[in-house]
């Protein structure tokens, strides 16, 4: 089950893709993109905290 804000972002992303005329990709690439983004942000925050 998605967190409510995650569900809202999913709806926003779907609407944006539809408005741009881009076909909706399958869910697996979207999940992988979300996981990679989360890992990148987490790593960046860890590096920033280490430098402070």
N, C-alpha and C positions, 0 to 999 in steps of 0.2 A: 504494500500500500504506500502510495506517495504521500509525503508531507504536504499539507495544504499549499504552502508556497511553491513547492516543486510542481504540483498540479497546475497552479496558476501560470507558472513559467512555461509549462508544456503547452497550455492553451495559447499563450502569447506567441510562442515560437511557431506553432501550427498556423496561426492567423497570419504571421509575418511571411511564412513560406507561401501560403495561399495567395496573399496580396502580391507577392513578387512573381507568382506563376511558377514557382519551383516545386517539382513533385516532392511529396513527403517521403523521406527516406525510411527504411525499416528502423525498428527501434534499437537494434543491436548497435549500429554505428553511433546513434545518439547517446546511448548509455556509455559506450567507450569514450566518446568525446567528453562527456560529463566527468567520467572518472579521470581522464588525462588532465582535464582542466583543474579538478580538485587536487590532484597530485602536484601540479605545477604551482598552484596558489599556496598549498601547504609548504612546499619546499622553499618557495620564495619568502614566505613569512618566517620560516625557521632560519634562513640565511640572514634576514634582516635583524632578527632578535639576537643572533649570535654576534653580529657586528656592533650592536649597541653597548 
